[in-house]
Amino acid sequence: MWEYLKLVRIYTKPKGQLPDYESPVVLHSDRVSVEDFCNKLHRTISKEFKYALVWGSSVKHLPQKVGKDHILHDEDVVQIVKRV
């Protein structure tokens, strides 16, 4: 079903906690950048964005520090780090 509808599940990970696998952020496969993920959560997060830590098949190292233009894969885990 996920492939047919071209949907991607991205899981959130709050700092110091385990990933939340119960309620993924669902994105359409043509909008799967870290910036799209931030905008799906809340529009102000993109403005305060510093970098993201990503675990999953879209990165080589676990975790890997990425920017807004990084393309996420299905079932990646993302932790957003904001500027102070």
Secondary structure, 3 states (H helix, E strand, C coil): CCCCCCEEEEEECCCCCCCEEEEEEEEECCCCEHHHHHHHHCHHHHHHEEEEEEECCCCCCCCEEECCCCECCCCEEEEEEECC
